Amino acid sequence: MSVSHLAFFGDAEYRFCLTDAVIPELERLTGSGIGTLFVRLVANQFHLGDLTSIIRLGLIGGGMDPQRAQELVSTYAVNVPFDQIFPLAVDVLTARWTGAEAEAQPEVAA
């Protein structure tokens, strides 16, 4: 099991991970503990900032430079229909909550 999530976002496929290092910042930005945030998200009681913060911090936790993560969020997660960013935010948070199957490694020809 992995706590990261690989997904297409905007212009390419990226790794998202809510690491222990970024979760306190997520809690600070959303004003909620991680458990409350998860419940709020799956109950469709989210704030817009919840979605963009999960995506941005997931990119940073996945290894992206914070400035690049902010650029991607500003370009691809602002002023777009919620149905374009809500599923990604849920997937990123769920990967941390329940784990995700590790991506299959490509087979190497013998």
C-alpha positions in Angstrom: 0.0 0.0 0.0 1.1 3.5 -0.7 -0.1 6.8 0.7 0.6 8.6 -2.6 -1.6 9.1 -5.6 -0.6 9.4 -9.2 -2.9 11.4 -11.4 -3.1 13.7 -14.4 -3.5 17.3 -13.4 -3.6 20.1 -15.9 -0.8 19.3 -18.2 0.8 16.0 -17.1 0.7 13.2 -14.6 2.0 14.1 -11.1 2.5 12.3 -7.8 0.5 13.7 -4.9 1.2 12.8 -1.3 -0.1 14.3 2.0 3.0 13.6 4.0 3.4 14.0 7.8 5.4 17.2 7.0 2.6 18.9 5.0 -0.5 17.8 7.0 0.0 20.4 9.8 0.0 23.1 7.1 -3.1 21.6 5.6 -4.8 21.7 9.0 -3.7 25.3 9.5 -5.0 26.4 6.1 -8.3 24.7 6.4 -8.9 25.4 10.1 -9.7 21.7 10.6 -7.9 18.6 11.8 -7.2 16.0 9.2 -10.1 13.8 10.3 -12.6 16.6 10.3 -11.4 17.6 6.9 -11.8 14.1 5.5 -15.4 13.9 6.9 -16.2 17.3 5.6 -14.9 16.5 2.1 -16.7 13.2 1.7 -19.9 14.8 3.1 -19.7 17.4 0.3 -19.4 20.1 3.0 -16.0 21.3 1.7 -14.7 24.9 1.3 -13.0 25.9 -2.0 -9.8 26.4 -0.1 -10.0 22.7 1.1 -9.7 21.5 -2.4 -7.0 23.8 -3.6 -4.9 23.3 -0.4 -5.2 19.5 -0.7 -4.0 19.6 -4.3 -1.2 22.1 -3.7 0.1 20.4 -0.6 -0.3 17.0 -2.2 2.0 18.1 -5.1 4.5 19.5 -2.6 4.4 16.3 -0.5 4.8 14.3 -3.8 8.1 16.1 -4.3 7.3 19.2 -6.3 8.8 22.6 -5.7 6.3 24.7 -3.7 6.4 27.6 -6.3 5.7 25.2 -9.2 2.9 23.6 -7.2 1.3 27.0 -6.6 1.7 27.8 -10.4 -0.1 24.6 -11.3 -2.9 25.2 -8.8 -3.4 28.8 -10.0 -3.5 27.7 -13.6 -5.6 24.5 -13.3 -7.6 24.6 -10.1 -8.8 28.2 -9.9 -12.1 29.3 -11.6 -12.8 25.9 -12.9 -15.9 23.7 -12.2 -15.7 21.9 -8.9 -16.2 18.6 -10.7 -12.7 19.1 -12.2 -10.9 19.4 -8.9 -13.1 17.7 -6.3 -12.4 14.1 -7.4 -8.7 14.7 -7.4 -8.8 16.3 -3.9 -10.8 13.3 -2.6 -8.4 10.8 -4.2 -5.4 12.5 -2.7 -6.9 12.6 0.8 -8.3 9.1 0.5 -4.8 7.7 -0.5 -3.5 9.0 2.8 -6.5 7.9 4.7 -6.9 4.3 3.5 -3.8 3.8 1.3 -3.7 3.2 -2.4 -2.6 0.3 -4.4 1.0 0.8 -5.6 1.3 1.5 -9.3 2.3 -1.4 -11.3 5.9 -1.3 -12.5 6.5 -1.8 -16.2 7.7 -5.2 -17.1 11.3 -5.4 -18.3 11.9 -7.6 -21.4 14.3 -10.4 -20.7 
